[in-house]
């Protein structure tokens, strides 16, 4: 009985909905990755600026 229900639900669901969900997930992952890269880049830039500023103060 359970197997029949599972088979019916698998057949009744259109395959296209799964592919659209996957594409949405992929798109979301790409945007999250790009935001993460931007933040990482900004943090690295800030860190380098602080190091540069500290060196300048030491040399004075």
Biopython code that builds the backbone (N, CA, C, O; Angstrom):
import numpy as np
from Bio.PDB.StructureBuilder import StructureBuilder

atoms = [
    (1, "UNK", "N", (0.828, -1.204, 0.000)),
    (1, "UNK", "CA", (0.000, 0.000, 0.000)),
    (1, "UNK", "C", (0.873, 1.268, 0.000)),
    (1, "UNK", "O", (0.617, 2.200, -0.762)),
    (2, "UNK", "N", (1.884, 1.294, 0.844)),
    (2, "UNK", "CA", (2.776, 2.459, 0.927)),
    (2, "UNK", "C", (3.528, 2.643, -0.382)),
    (2, "UNK", "O", (3.682, 3.759, -0.877)),
    (3, "UNK", "N", (4.000, 1.510, -0.942)),
    (3, "UNK", "CA", (4.743, 1.595, -2.197)),
    (3, "UNK", "C", (3.892, 2.201, -3.306)),
    (3, "UNK", "O", (4.383, 2.983, -4.121)),
    (4, "UNK", "N", (2.621, 1.837, -3.331)),
    (4, "UNK", "CA", (1.711, 2.361, -4.355)),
    (4, "UNK", "C", (1.542, 3.868, -4.195)),
    (4, "UNK", "O", (1.510, 4.596, -5.187)),
    (5, "UNK", "N", (1.434, 4.339, -2.955)),
    (5, "UNK", "CA", (1.282, 5.776, -2.706)),
    (5, "UNK", "C", (2.534, 6.536, -3.133)),
    (5, "UNK", "O", (2.450, 7.604, -3.739)),
    (6, "UNK", "N", (3.686, 5.974, -2.811)),
    (6, "UNK", "CA", (4.950, 6.620, -3.184)),
    (6, "UNK", "C", (5.071, 6.683, -4.694)),
    (6, "UNK", "O", (5.464, 7.711, -5.247)),
    (7, "UNK", "N", (4.736, 5.593, -5.362)),
    (7, "UNK", "CA", (4.817, 5.549, -6.823)),
    (7, "UNK", "C", (3.859, 6.561, -7.436)),
    (7, "UNK", "O", (4.215, 7.253, -8.390)),
    (8, "UNK", "N", (2.646, 6.654, -6.895)),
    (8, "UNK", "CA", (1.662, 7.611, -7.410)),
    (8, "UNK", "C", (2.142, 9.050, -7.224)),
    (8, "UNK", "O", (2.029, 9.873, -8.132)),
    (9, "UNK", "N", (2.672, 9.340, -6.053)),
    (9, "UNK", "CA", (3.116, 10.712, -5.801)),
    (9, "UNK", "C", (4.296, 11.071, -6.695)),
    (9, "UNK", "O", (4.420, 12.211, -7.143)),
    (10, "UNK", "N", (5.167, 10.089, -6.953)),
    (10, "UNK", "CA", (6.316, 10.342, -7.820)),
    (10, "UNK", "C", (5.863, 10.596, -9.253)),
    (10, "UNK", "O", (6.426, 11.442, -9.948)),
    (11, "UNK", "N", (4.851, 9.866, -9.688)),
    (11, "UNK", "CA", (4.345, 10.023, -11.051)),
    (11, "UNK", "C", (3.545, 11.313, -11.182)),
    (11, "UNK", "O", (3.632, 12.001, -12.199)),
    (12, "UNK", "N", (2.768, 11.639, -10.158)),
    (12, "UNK", "CA", (1.893, 12.806, -10.244)),
    (12, "UNK", "C", (2.659, 14.126, -10.224)),
    (12, "UNK", "O", (2.190, 15.118, -10.782)),
    (13, "UNK", "N", (3.834, 14.151, -9.587)),
    (13, "UNK", "CA", (4.626, 15.388, -9.546)),
    (13, "UNK", "C", (5.291, 15.621, -10.899)),
    (13, "UNK", "O", (5.935, 14.714, -11.428)),
    (14, "UNK", "N", (5.152, 16.790, -11.457)),
    (14, "UNK", "CA", (5.831, 17.063, -12.730)),
    (14, "UNK", "C", (7.337, 17.228, -12.515)),
    (14, "UNK", "O", (7.777, 17.795, -11.515)),
    (15, "UNK", "N", (8.101, 16.731, -13.457)),
    (15, "UNK", "CA", (9.560, 16.785, -13.351)),
    (15, "UNK", "C", (10.062, 18.221, -13.467)),
    (15, "UNK", "O", (11.125, 18.553, -12.941)),
    (16, "UNK", "N", (9.301, 19.073, -14.153)),
    (16, "UNK", "CA", (9.740, 20.453, -14.379)),
    (16, "UNK", "C", (9.840, 21.236, -13.075)),
    (16, "UNK", "O", (10.707, 22.099, -12.937)),
    (17, "UNK", "N", (8.956, 20.940, -12.109)),
    (17, "UNK", "CA", (8.992, 21.685, -10.851)),
    (17, "UNK", "C", (10.299, 21.426, -10.113)),
    (17, "UNK", "O", (10.850, 22.320, -9.470)),
    (18, "UNK", "N", (10.788, 20.192, -10.212)),
    (18, "UNK", "CA", (12.046, 19.855, -9.548)),
    (18, "UNK", "C", (13.210, 20.604, -10.200)),
    (18, "UNK", "O", (14.097, 21.104, -9.507)),
    (19, "UNK", "N", (13.205, 20.680, -11.527)),
    (19, "UNK", "CA", (14.295, 21.367, -12.219)),
    (19, "UNK", "C", (14.276, 22.866, -11.926)),
    (19, "UNK", "O", (15.332, 23.488, -11.810)),
    (20, "UNK", "N", (13.079, 23.450, -11.806)),
    (20, "UNK", "CA", (13.016, 24.880, -11.485)),
    (20, "UNK", "C", (13.494, 25.131, -10.067)),
    (20, "UNK", "O", (14.138, 26.146, -9.801)),
    (21, "UNK", "N", (13.185, 24.216, -9.150)),
    (21, "UNK", "CA", (13.673, 24.350, -7.776)),
    (21, "UNK", "C", (15.192, 24.288, -7.756)),
    (21, "UNK", "O", (15.843, 25.061, -7.054)),
    (22, "UNK", "N", (15.758, 23.359, -8.535)),
    (22, "UNK", "CA", (17.211, 23.226, -8.589)),
    (22, "UNK", "C", (17.857, 24.480, -9.162)),
    (22, "UNK", "O", (18.889, 24.929, -8.664)),
    (23, "UNK", "N", (17.257, 25.049, -10.206)),
    (23, "UNK", "CA", (17.835, 26.255, -10.802)),
    (23, "UNK", "C", (17.752, 27.428, -9.828)),
    (23, "UNK", "O", (18.655, 28.262, -9.774)),
    (24, "UNK", "N", (16.653, 27.489, -9.052)),
    (24, "UNK", "CA", (16.528, 28.549, -8.048)),
    (24, "UNK", "C", (17.590, 28.391, -6.966)),
    (24, "UNK", "O", (18.195, 29.369, -6.528)),
    (25, "UNK", "N", (17.809, 27.146, -6.542)),
    (25, "UNK", "CA", (18.832, 26.886, -5.522)),
    (25, "UNK", "C", (20.208, 27.274, -6.044)),
    (25, "UNK", "O", (20.997, 27.903, -5.339)),
    (26, "UNK", "N", (20.487, 26.893, -7.290)),
    (26, "UNK", "CA", (21.782, 27.212, -7.891)),
    (26, "UNK", "C", (21.977, 28.720, -7.960)),
    (26, "UNK", "O", (23.046, 29.236, -7.633)),
    (27, "UNK", "N", (20.930, 29.421, -8.392)),
    (27, "UNK", "CA", (20.997, 30.884, -8.492)),
    (27, "UNK", "C", (21.250, 31.501, -7.119)),
    (27, "UNK", "O", (22.052, 32.425, -6.981)),
    (28, "UNK", "N", (20.560, 30.984, -6.111)),
    (28, "UNK", "CA", (20.721, 31.484, -4.744)),
    (28, "UNK", "C", (22.153, 31.241, -4.260)),
    (28, "UNK", "O", (22.762, 32.114, -3.642)),
    (29, "UNK", "N", (22.686, 30.044, -4.547)),
    (29, "UNK", "CA", (24.053, 29.722, -4.142)),
    (29, "UNK", "C", (25.062, 30.644, -4.810)),
    (29, "UNK", "O", (26.030, 31.078, -4.185)),
    (30, "UNK", "N", (24.831, 30.939, -6.082)),
    (30, "UNK", "CA", (25.746, 31.819, -6.818)),
    (30, "UNK", "C", (25.739, 33.216, -6.202)),
    (30, "UNK", "O", (26.796, 33.817, -6.010)),
    (31, "UNK", "N", (24.549, 33.733, -5.893)),
    (31, "UNK", "CA", (24.473, 35.079, -5.310)),
    (31, "UNK", "C", (25.101, 35.103, -3.927)),
    (31, "UNK", "O", (25.782, 36.064, -3.572)),
    (32, "UNK", "N", (24.877, 34.046, -3.137)),
    (32, "UNK", "CA", (25.488, 33.987, -1.805)),
    (32, "UNK", "C", (26.999, 33.945, -1.911)),
    (32, "UNK", "O", (27.703, 34.595, -1.139)),
    (33, "UNK", "N", (27.500, 33.171, -2.880)),
    (33, "UNK", "CA", (28.946, 33.061, -3.078)),
    (33, "UNK", "C", (29.534, 34.403, -3.474)),
    (33, "UNK", "O", (30.582, 34.796, -2.961)),
    (34, "UNK", "N", (28.870, 35.114, -4.385)),
    (34, "UNK", "CA", (29.404, 36.402, -4.834)),
    (34, "UNK", "C", (29.390, 37.423, -3.696)),
    (34, "UNK", "O", (30.320, 38.219, -3.568)),
    (35, "UNK", "N", (28.351, 37.404, -2.878)),
    (35, "UNK", "CA", (28.285, 38.311, -1.722)),
    (35, "UNK", "C", (29.403, 37.967, -0.749)),
    (35, "UNK", "O", (30.058, 38.855, -0.203)),
    (36, "UNK", "N", (29.615, 36.675, -0.536)),
    (36, "UNK", "CA", (30.669, 36.227, 0.378)),
    (36, "UNK", "C", (32.039, 36.668, -0.133)),
    (36, "UNK", "O", (32.877, 37.128, 0.643)),
    (37, "UNK", "N", (32.264, 36.527, -1.442)),
    (37, "UNK", "CA", (33.542, 36.939, -2.033)),
    (37, "UNK", "C", (33.760, 38.437, -1.867)),
    (37, "UNK", "O", (34.866, 38.880, -1.558)),
    (38, "UNK", "N", (32.685, 39.223, -2.076)),
    (38, "UNK", "CA", (32.790, 40.678, -1.916)),
    (38, "UNK", "C", (33.174, 41.040, -0.489)),
    (38, "UNK", "O", (34.061, 41.863, -0.265)),
    (39, "UNK", "N", (32.495, 40.414, 0.479)),
    (39, "UNK", "CA", (32.780, 40.701, 1.882)),
    (39, "UNK", "C", (34.209, 40.323, 2.222)),
    (39, "UNK", "O", (34.908, 41.059, 2.919)),
    (40, "UNK", "N", (34.641, 39.167, 1.726)),
    (40, "UNK", "CA", (35.995, 38.689, 1.987)),
    (40, "UNK", "C", (37.021, 39.666, 1.402)),
    (40, "UNK", "O", (38.031, 39.980, 2.033)),
    (41, "UNK", "N", (36.741, 40.135, 0.193)),
    (41, "UNK", "CA", (37.631, 41.083, -0.481)),
    (41, "UNK", "C", (37.708, 42.393, 0.302)),
    (41, "UNK", "O", (38.790, 42.951, 0.488)),
    (42, "UNK", "N", (36.543, 42.879, 0.760)),
    (42, "UNK", "CA", (36.508, 44.125, 1.530)),
    (42, "UNK", "C", (37.275, 43.983, 2.839)),
    (42, "UNK", "O", (38.003, 44.892, 3.240)),
    (43, "UNK", "N", (37.111, 42.845, 3.503)),
    (43, "UNK", "CA", (37.813, 42.614, 4.765)),
    (43, "UNK", "C", (39.320, 42.573, 4.532)),
    (43, "UNK", "O", (40.094, 43.108, 5.326)),
    (44, "UNK", "N", (39.730, 41.933, 3.435)),
    (44, "UNK", "CA", (41.149, 41.850, 3.098)),
    (44, "UNK", "C", (41.716, 43.239, 2.807)),
    (44, "UNK", "O", (42.824, 43.573, 3.228)),
    (45, "UNK", "N", (40.943, 44.033, 2.086)),
    (45, "UNK", "CA", (41.345, 45.404, 1.755)),
    (45, "UNK", "C", (41.520, 46.228, 3.033)),
    (45, "UNK", "O", (42.508, 46.945, 3.190)),
    (46, "UNK", "N", (40.553, 46.116, 3.936)),
    (46, "UNK", "CA", (40.594, 46.833, 5.207)),
    (46, "UNK", "C", (41.811, 46.410, 6.030)),
    (46, "UNK", "O", (42.494, 47.245, 6.623)),
    (47, "UNK", "N", (42.068, 45.113, 6.055)),
    (47, "UNK", "CA", (43.207, 44.584, 6.813)),
    (47, "UNK", "C", (44.521, 45.141, 6.253)),
    (47, "UNK", "O", (45.395, 45.571, 7.006)),
    (48, "UNK", "N", (44.646, 45.128, 4.925)),
    (48, "UNK", "CA", (45.850, 45.665, 4.291)),
    (48, "UNK", "C", (46.024, 47.147, 4.592)),
    (48, "UNK", "O", (47.140, 47.610, 4.827)),
    (49, "UNK", "N", (44.925, 47.886, 4.584)),
    (49, "UNK", "CA", (44.981, 49.312, 4.881)),
    (49, "UNK", "C", (45.462, 49.548, 6.310)),
    (49, "UNK", "O", (46.270, 50.443, 6.558)),
    (50, "UNK", "N", (44.963, 48.742, 7.251)),
    (50, "UNK", "CA", (45.378, 48.874, 8.651)),
    (50, "UNK", "C", (46.863, 48.563, 8.813)),
    (50, "UNK", "O", (47.567, 49.251, 9.553)),
    (51, "UNK", "N", (47.334, 47.536, 8.126)),
    (51, "UNK", "CA", (48.755, 47.181, 8.190)),
    (51, "UNK", "C", (49.599, 48.327, 7.643)),
    (51, "UNK", "O", (50.609, 48.705, 8.236)),
    (52, "UNK", "N", (49.174, 48.873, 6.504)),
    (52, "UNK", "CA", (49.885, 49.980, 5.875)),
    (52, "UNK", "C", (49.937, 51.182, 6.812)),
    (52, "UNK", "O", (50.983, 51.814, 6.965)),
    (53, "UNK", "N", (48.805, 51.494, 7.438)),
    (53, "UNK", "CA", (48.722, 52.631, 8.351)),
    (53, "UNK", "C", (49.631, 52.412, 9.564)),
    (53, "UNK", "O", (50.317, 53.333, 10.008)),
    (54, "UNK", "N", (49.630, 51.200, 10.088)),
    (54, "UNK", "CA", (50.486, 50.888, 11.237)),
    (54, "UNK", "C", (51.962, 51.023, 10.889)),
    (54, "UNK", "O", (52.746, 51.544, 11.683)),
    (55, "UNK", "N", (52.338, 50.557, 9.709)),
    (55, "UNK", "CA", (53.745, 50.671, 9.283)),
    (55, "UNK", "C", (54.152, 52.137, 9.179)),
    (55, "UNK", "O", (55.247, 52.529, 9.582)),
    (56, "UNK", "N", (53.230, 52.944, 8.623)),
    (56, "UNK", "CA", (53.512, 54.367, 8.458)),
    (56, "UNK", "C", (53.715, 55.035, 9.814)),
    (56, "UNK", "O", (54.594, 55.883, 9.968)),
    (57, "UNK", "N", (52.903, 54.651, 10.793)),
    (57, "UNK", "CA", (53.024, 55.224, 12.132)),
    (57, "UNK", "C", (54.335, 54.807, 12.793)),
    (57, "UNK", "O", (54.969, 55.595, 13.495)),
    (58, "UNK", "N", (54.731, 53.560, 12.558)),
    (58, "UNK", "CA", (55.979, 53.066, 13.154)),
    (58, "UNK", "C", (57.174, 53.802, 12.558)),
    (58, "UNK", "O", (58.122, 54.137, 13.268)),
    (59, "UNK", "N", (57.125, 54.053, 11.255)),
    (59, "UNK", "CA", (58.246, 54.704, 10.581)),
    (59, "UNK", "C", (58.393, 56.182, 10.951)),
    (59, "UNK", "O", (59.481, 56.741, 10.823)),
    (60, "UNK", "N", (57.327, 56.810, 11.402)),
    (60, "UNK", "CA", (57.390, 58.245, 11.728)),
    (60, "UNK", "C", (58.283, 58.541, 12.895)),
    (60, "UNK", "O", (58.432, 59.700, 13.280)),
]
sb = StructureBuilder()
sb.init_structure("model")
sb.init_model(0)
sb.init_chain("A")
sb.init_seg("    ")
for serial, (resi, resn, name, xyz) in enumerate(atoms, 1):
    if name == "N":
        sb.init_residue(resn, " ", resi, " ")
    sb.init_atom(name, np.array(xyz, "f"), 0.0, 1.0, " ", f" {name:<3s}", serial, name[0])
structure = sb.get_structure()
